[in-house]
Amino acid sequence: GIGNKKYLGKGFAALTLENFILFYQRDIDSLADTFFIDPSKDNVRAQHVYKKAGFELANPYSVTNGAFKNEINYLMVKKLLIS
C-alpha cells in the first residue's frame, strides 16, 4: 500500500483515484478517455473503492506470468468523455 495507515478507511481512496484520473486527462494526455485497473478477485476492498470511483467490471481473467501468475483478477474500466 501507499500512504499513512491512519488515513485508511476514511473514504479518501475513491476521491483520490477520481482526482488522479482527472489530473491525468487534464495535464498529461487530454485524449486519454479509458482507464483500466485489475484488482485480485480476493481484494474485495479494492474492488469496492474502484466501483465507487466509477470503474465497472469488464471481465475476470487469469494472470499468465509474473508475480501473480495463475491468480484471477478482475479487469475494471472507467470511460471518460473527452472535453
N, C-alpha and C positions, 0 to 999 in steps of 0.2 A: 504494500500500500504506500500511499504518499500522504504526507501531511502529518499534522499533530493529532494524536489519538483523542485528545479531549474534544475535538470537533466531530467525531464520528456520531452518527445518529441524530444530528441536529438539522437535517434536511438541506444541507448545503450542496451535496453531490450533484443532484439533478440540475440545480440552478447553475452551478459551476460549469457543468458539461454544456448546457444550453448556451451560456455566455461564451465558452470557448469556441463553439461551432459558429456563432455569430461573428466573433472576432476573426476566425479563420476566413470566413466568407468575405468579410468587410476589408481586412487588412492583408491577407495573404493571397487569396485566389477568389476573385469576385465571381468566377464561373463555377466554383465548387457548389454543387447542389445536392450531392448524395454522400452520406456519411455511413460508414459501416462499423460495427463493433461485434465482438464474438465472445460473450461470456460462456464459461463452462455451464453445462446443464445443471451442475450441482451448486452453482453460485446464484442462488435464488435472490439474495440481497442485491447483487449487481443487476440482475435482470429487472428487478423492481425499479431501481434507480433509472435504468436506461429507458424503461417504458414511461416513467414519469417525465423523462427528458424528451419524449416524443419519438423514441425508436419503436419500430414494430418488428415482430418476429417474422423473418423471411423463411428460414429453413434450418433444421438441425443438420449437422454434418460431422463426420468423423475426421479428426486430425490425422494426416497421413505421415507426418515426420516432425522432428524436433522434440523439445522437452515435453510436449503434451500429446505425443503420438498415441493413437488409439482412444483418445478421450472424445466424448461427444460435446460439441459446442453448439450454441445457437447463434446463427447469423442474424443480426438485427440491423435494420436500415432506417435511416431518417432522411427524408427527402425535403429539401427546401425550395422555395420559389426563388428564382433569380430576379433581383430588383434592377 
